[in-house]
Amino acid sequence: MDEDLIYQILSAVEEIPPGRVSTYGQIARLIGRERNARLVGKVLSLSDYYGKYPCHRVVNHAGRLAPGWPEQGRLLAEEGVKVQNGKVLNLKEYLWDC
């Protein structure tokens, strides 16, 4: 995977403010790769290799949290995002307006 692309994705994620969420597709559009939402998810799953990024603020298009990552809901709740049953409640309210 291209290191420049990885850092483009992580830099976009770094801009998401606390208390807001973004979607994989939204990040893909921001970096000019609108059809690569899955690639964004893959990069975020490996983000620990590149440093500390607020990847917990990225959810799928329906507001569902990443499977197998129970800490994500806790981290979002600590920032004031309402989460229930593995999903952000009222996604539109918390969606980052980038």
PEJO-V448762 format. One record per backbone hydrogen bond with DSSP energy under -0.5 kcal/mol. CO is the residue of the C=O (numbers start at 1). NH is the residue of the N-H. E is the energy in kcal/mol with one decimal. If there is no record, write none. Layout:
co: [CO;CO]
nh: [NH;NH]
e: [E;E]
This chain:
co: [2;3;4;5;6;7;8;9;10;11;12;13;17;21;22;23;24;25;26;27;28;29;33;36;37;38;39;40;41;42;43;44;46;47;47;51;53;54;55;57;57;59;60;63;64;66;69;70;70;71;72;73;74;75;76;76;77;81;82;84;86;87;88;90;90;91;91;94;96]
nh: [6;7;8;9;10;11;12;13;14;15;15;16;20;96;59;27;28;29;30;31;33;32;36;40;41;42;43;44;45;46;46;47;49;50;51;53;55;57;58;22;59;24;63;88;60;69;72;73;74;75;76;77;78;79;79;81;80;83;89;87;65;84;91;93;94;94;95;21;98]
e: [-2.1;-2.4;-1.9;-2.3;-2.6;-2.2;-1.9;-2.3;-2.0;-0.7;-1.0;-1.5;-1.6;-3.3;-2.8;-2.1;-2.3;-2.4;-2.2;-1.5;-3.0;-1.6;-2.4;-1.7;-2.0;-2.3;-2.6;-2.5;-1.8;-0.8;-1.1;-1.1;-1.9;-2.2;-0.7;-0.7;-2.0;-2.0;-1.8;-2.7;-0.5;-1.2;-2.2;-2.6;-2.2;-1.2;-1.6;-0.5;-0.9;-2.8;-2.4;-2.4;-2.2;-0.8;-0.9;-2.3;-1.7;-0.5;-2.8;-0.8;-2.5;-2.8;-0.5;-1.4;-0.9;-0.7;-1.5;-2.6;-1.2]
